[in-house]
Amino acid sequence: MKKSNMNTHMGNITIDKEVIAQYAGSVAIECFGIVGMAGINVKDGLVKLLKMDNITRGINVSMRDNKLVVDFHVIVAFGVSIPAVADNLISNVKYKVEEFTGIEVEKINIYVEGVRVID
């Protein structure tokens, strides 16, 4: 399923999952400790930091029972508490995506793919 649908009293609303992923990614990179999204080359097992225009490659959005499941592949800043960053990311993304789309977020999975020293 590429799109999420909602039925309202006025008609149907269809939101492309790419739109949700783009919005969730922009919320995520605003969170303290997140350097960016990670792109994974499965063939080589390499992880690279994605630029803003490719941010959705590090995010997977799926629907289960009319609820969103969002997977993030992130690179975190060196020296931060990963559990604290993850909790912050989950709470911010859950709140903002639910407000933006009107669809409940069931689960957010975070995969820390790397650590980077930032200046």
ABEGO torsion letter per residue (X at the ends): XABBBBBBAAEBBBBBAAAAAAAAAAAAAABBGBAEBBBBBAAAGBBBBBBAAAAAAABBBBBBGGBBBBBBBBBBBBGBBAAAAAAAAAAAAAAAAAAAAGBBBABBBBBBABBBBBX
